[in-house]
Amino acid sequence: MTTWADAVLVARLAAADPHGIGGVVVRAGAGPVRDAWLAILQNTLPAWRPIRRMPGSITDARLLGGLDLPATLAAGRPVAETGLLAETDGGLLVVPMAERLSPGLAARLAAVLDDGTVRVERDGVGQCRPARLGVILLDEGQGEDERVPDALADRLAFHVDLTDIPWRDAVPPEEPPPVAETGPPGEDALAALCQAADALGVVSLRGPLLAARVARLLARLGGRDAPGEGDTVLAARLVLGPRATRMPAQAPEEETPEPETESAPEPDSSAGQDARNPAPLDERMVEAARSALPPGLLARLLAAGARPRLPRAGKAGVAAAARHAGRPLSARAGDPRHGRLALVETLRAAAPWQRLRQREGEPRRIRIRPEDLRIARFVQRTQTTTIFAVDASGSAALERLAEAKGAVELLLAEAYTRRDRVAVLAFRGTRADLILPPTRALARARRGLNALPGGGGTPLAAGLDAAAELARTVHRGGGTPVVVVLTDGRANVARSGVAGRAQAGADALCAATALRTGGIRTILIDTAARPQDTARRLAEAMGARYLPLPYADAGAMSAAIRAAT
């Protein structure tokens, strides 16, 4: 668990060697505690080290650099522009809302952290500039749904959590002494750090390597030429503790030896340890890192294991291309009649060729050709709508309906943060009924689910047709539909309403094929007491993920749906 003293020390270390330690992942919402920590970081940073803030909607041209359009048009020749990364050389780049970084932007930042340079070859400009910087990632995500990309967070030495620090404790520290950049510590300390990382389940080698550099910085901060054991243990606590993915084994307690009458041998001066404290250095690192873990984390890891995070259904929607609205992407060549003209990018593409296109004696004008035209591109996050198609027929209907009701309520409880909607279709007798239109209102869903009927025949084809039609309606409205079918697959009512298993089964397979042809994502949950071949064949026909959950409760069902989507 991060304390304010540790957070202040991390700020001092980050300001001392930004590129060497990579930076800091700061998990905290906007507020006075985070502002106080950022103020300490800025005040500690030497005056010659710049600190910049990256806008959330930054373009590649502003981030990496490229053609300076006003200077190019004024000079009549290509003039390069310095990007934000090159401007931050030697300093720190603050990235707000880092939990929402796109994979491409995270990859660009990771490449700069690895190489210390930014290379640009675009718009007729080729340049390579130094960008030895550190990154401060402000993680404002709530819960575990939104997190900083793992590939980027692994390159940063420190992960601090300020959410539980009260405002009264966030007091400015005393003026710290200057800290110089150094190399890694000796091989013995590095080997102990690797052993401690292995005991904590830290897979990446960047963890012990960054901890080694932090140990050297701690030594210089204390005025020592080389890091001691205390520096290395503290570095392990600050760097390896937040990265732990498993509970380290407790060291067995040694029995106290009986006092001997003979004289004890003289301690070995090269061991560097007190004879009364013979614990190896790596074990002390593990114990120090254990104290830095959040309360309850080890218990959860011990009970559930370090499972990888599964994507939540619709937590940010599905990225869909848009012509006129949404988050802007890089422009591309195209016809303005089929999109919005990107004027600046069009001028940027035409600027390097103006000297060749100018004619002798003619007034100076900007000459644009069709191949210079660029159109803007946008991306929008669509809303996910989970459509439950529930088999409400037969004697087991009450059990299936109870599970469906519970699963819907659990999914709706998280809909506000994931921007999801839920709809429920029930098919029984000879038709399918829309019990709950697409909604995020939990109270409305409960009222609709309480009146959900059960019993009668199984018009499976009618249920699949109704689900496909509702999914197409959601898609036309700009949403992303996901159809979840709860059935045992044994249809006995055909599309015409006539009873008969043969025709009903054929109609159901035809309706399932239509779902697959329409490109609708589907999940089939087999609710029979034993997995049925009919349900499995139906899932194959609709291209659905097959989940045999005959005894699953509402919690297990909703978890399976979130994992599958």
Secondary structure, 3 states (H helix, E strand, C coil): CCCHHHHHHHHHHHHHCHHHHCEEEEECCCCHHHHHHHHHHHHHCCCCCCEEECCCCCCHHHHHEEECHHHHHHHCCCCEEECHHHHCCCCEEEECCHHHCCHHHHHHHHHHHHHCEEEEEECCEEEEEECCCEEEEEECCCCCCCCCCHHHHCCCCEEEECCCCCHHHCCCCCCCCCCCCCCCCCHHHHHHHHHHHHHHCCCCCHHHHHHHHHHHHHHHHCCCCCCCHHHHHHHHHHHHHHHCCCCCCCCCCCCCCCCCCCCCCCCCHHHCCCCCCCCCHHHHHHHHHHHCCCCCHHHHHHHHCCCCCCCCCCCCCCEEEECCCCEEEEEEECCHHHCCECHHHHHHHHHHHHHHHCCCCCCCCCCCCHHHCEEEEEEEECCEEEEEEEECCCCCHHHHHHHHHHHHHHHHHCHHHHCEEEEEEEEECCEEEEEEEEECCHHHHHHHHHCCCCCCCCCHHHHHHHHHHHHHHHHHCCCEEEEEEEECCCCCECCCCCECHHHHHHHHHHHHHHHHHCCCEEEEEECCCCCCHHHHHHHHHHCCEEEECCCCCHHHHHHHHHHHC
